């Protein structure tokens, strides 16, 4: 059962009720408020005219003092009249009813949001680890519904379709991702730009190792731990994730940094005929066919992920 989808549908339904309530009250309040506004405009008109005359007098240069005194003498500053405003006492009942209606409409929204928030971290962690198992990493600008769709496609075995969708997505984001990484880490600009230039030129065998190196450097700089080094069979960055475990959603977003995923799987755990992109195999010359566009985009998704999710 898609509980998150049901919660969102329920929230949307309650918000529609709120919209209708506001529209209803606006229809009842608007006539009285318009009458008040018209009365105020009539009462303030003399003051507005007096202000205009004062502005004209101030604009006159000093040598025209006689003219200035004449204009000042002609200005009549009226007293503010007593306003005969319509009573709003007859609206007290409808306003109280309106307040109660809002409370009744808002309470279920908070209940649905509570259910949604409790469901979000485990679903997010599951989706991110499934992406990581196929060598892809979250872009924080990716819409959450798209994340669920990708998760479902991968879980149901539609790997080719999901991978093609991810490749298209990150290919369209290459320029923006490069700029965002450089903005966050300007001291890495030369190396990051070189890696992205190599990617655009189709030199994936050159871009991927540099992207891996900068990914590890960013992790060490921000989290004080390396991603591609192990700690109790997991990435060293797992220590950093454990420090923020009390924040369940953030821990879920960081979960790929705490698990042994294919990109960083050690030699002892890699099976014969291993075909997934793996940093150790690339950097130590074991893999000779890693230089593909898809692998280049996977490496871009990884450095983009660590550059933003650690911040």
N, C-alpha and C positions, 0 to 999 in steps of 0.2 A: 504493500500500500504506500502511495506517495504522500506521506503525512505532511511534508513541507508544502507541497502543492495545495493540499486541502487547507492548511493553515493560511496560506496566502490568499486563497479564494475567499475564505471566511473574512479575512481582514478587508479585502476589497469590498465585500458586501456591506460590512459595517461602515466603511468610509462613504459608500454611496448613500446610506441612510443619513449620515451626518450632512452630506451635501444637500440632500432634500430638506433637512431641518433648517439649515441656514437659508436656503432659498425661501422657505415658507415664512420664516421670521422676517426676512428682508421685505417681503411683500406687505407684511403688516406694519412694520416700523417705518418704512420709507415715506409714506404720506406725511406722518407727523414730523419726521426729521426734515423733510423738504420745506414744510411750513415754517419751521424754526429757522432754517437757513435763509428763507426769503425775508423774514422779519429782521434778522441780523443785517442783511445787506442794505435794507432801507434805512435802518438806524445808523449804520456806519458810513453812509454815503457822504454826509457833510464833512466828516473827519477825513475821508479820503481826498475830498476836494481841497481842504485846508492843507493837507500834506503836500499836494501837488504845487500849491502856491508857494509854500515854504521852499520846496526844491528849486522853484524858479528863482526865488530871491537869493538863494545861496549861490546860484550859478553866476550872478552878476559880479563883475570885477570891482575892486575897492573904489575906483574913482567915480563910480556911479552911486555914491552914498545917498544923495538926495532921492534918487529914484528908488533906492532900496527902502528908505524910510516910508516913501509913499506906498510902496507895495505892502510893506509890513502893516501899515495902518489900515489897508483895505482888507486884510485877512480877518475873517470872522471865525473864531474858534468856538464851535458849538459845544454845548454840554451834551453828554451822552444821554439820550432819552431813556426813560424806563421802557423796557421791552415787554409788550403784552404777548408773552409766549404761551402757546397752548400747553395745557397740563398733560403730563405723561402718566398720571396716576392710573389711568385705565389700562396702561400697558404693563403694570406691575405683575398682574396674574400671568399673562402670556409669557413674560420674561422668565418668571420662576418656572413655568412649565417647560420653557425652552432649556433652562439650565438642567432640569431633571432629565429631559430627553437626551441632552448631550452626555450626561453622566451615564445613562443607560446604554448609549451607543458606544461610548469610549471604553467602558469596562470590558466588554468582550474582546475589543481590539488588543488590549494589554494582555488578556489571557491567551489569545492566539499568538501574540508576539513572544510570550514566555515559552509556549510550546515550541515555536519555531526556533528560538535561541537555544533551547536545550537539544534540539535535533540537529542544528547546524554543525557543531564541531565534529561529531563522529562521521557525519556524511562527508564533510569537507576532507577530513583525514583519509577516509576510504578512497575518495576520488583522487586526491593528490598522490597517494601511494600507488594507485593503479596507473596513473599517468607516468609516474616515475619508473614503474616496472617496464614501461615501454620507451623509456628514455626522454620523456617530455616533462616540462616543469611549468607551473602556473605563472601566467602573466596577471598581475593584480588588476589590470584594466579589462580583463576578460569578464564578460557578464556571467553571473552565477548560473543562470539557466543553461548557458552553453557548457559550463563545467559539468552539470548533471547529465546533459545529453552525451558528452564525450565519455563520461564515466559509464553510462548505460551501454553505449556502443562497444566499448572495450570489454565490458563485463559479458556482453552477449556474443562476443566473438567477431564483431564487425571491425576487426583491427585495421584493415586496409582503408575503409571509409573514414575511420577516426583519424588515422595517421595522415591521410590526404587533407582532411579538414584542418588539422593542426599545422601542417606544412604551409597551407595557403594562409592561415591566420598569421603565422610568424613571418612569412615572406612579406606580407603587407605591412608588418610592424617593424621591419629591420631599421629603417631610418629613425623612427621615433625611439626605438629601444637604444640605439647608439647614443642619441642625444641625451636621453635620460640618464644613462650610465655615466657619461662624461660630466653631466651637470652635478651628479652626486660625488663623483671621484675625479675631479679635474686633473689631479696629479697623475692619473693613469691614461690621460687622453692619447698620448702618442701610441701606446701599445694597443689600446682598445680600437682606435681609429685604424691602425694597421691591420688588425684582425678583421674588422668589418670591410675594409677595402679589399682584402684578399677574398673574403666571402663573395662580395659583389662581382669580383673578377673570375669567380669559379675556382679559385685556388683553395679549396676546402682542406686539403692536406696541410696547408700552411695556417689557415685561420683557426682550425680546431685546437691544435696544441696551445696556441696563444690564449684562446678563450678559456681553456682549462686552467692555464697558469694564473690568469687574472681572476678567475672564479675563486681559486684557492687563496689568492692574495687578499681578495675582498673579505672572505670569511675570516681570515687571520686578523685583518685590520679591524673589523667590526665586532666579531664574536670572540676574538682572541683564541680561536681554535681553527685547525685546518679541516677542510671537508674531505679531502682525499687521503687523510691519514686515519688509522684505525685506533679505536679505544674500546677494549672489550668486545671486539668483533663488530663494532659500529663506528661510524664516522666520529672524529673528535668533536665535531659540532654538536653531537648529542648532549654533551655537557651543557652547552649554552641553552639548548631546548629545555633541558631539565630545570634550569634556573627560572624559566618563565612558565613552568607547567601549571602554576596556579591560574593563569589566564588561559582558559580552556580553548578559546577560539584561536588565540595566537599560537598556542602549542600545536593546534591542528594545522595551522598554516605553515608552521615550521617543521612538521613531522617528516618531510622528505630529508631533512638534514640530520635526522636521528635514526634513520633506518638504513640497512645495507641494501642499496638499490643497484641495479646492473651497472650504472655508470661508474661505480666505485667498488664493485665486487672484487674481492681478492682472488689471486690465482688458485688457491686451494678450493674455493667455492665455485669456480667457473667450470662448467661441464665441457666435455669434448664437443668440438664443432660450434663453440660459442660464436654468436653472430651479432649480439647487441653491442652498441657503442660503449667502449670501456676505456677510461682514462689511462689505466696502467698499461694496457695493451698498445695504446697509441704512443704514449711517452717512452715506452721501452722497446719500440720497434717490433712488437709481436704481431700487430695488425698491419697489413699492407693495403687493405681495401677500404679503409675507414673514410676516405676522402670523397664523400658524396654530399649532394646538396641537402638531403634530409638530415644527415648527421651534422652538417654545419648548422642547420636550423635548430637541431636539438641542443647543440652547444650554446647557441645564442639564447635559447629558452632557459638554459641553466644559469648563465651569468646574469641574465635579466632577473631571474627569480631571486638569486641570492642578493643582488644589488638593491632590491626593493623590499623583500620580506624581512631582511635583517634590520632595516631602518626603523 
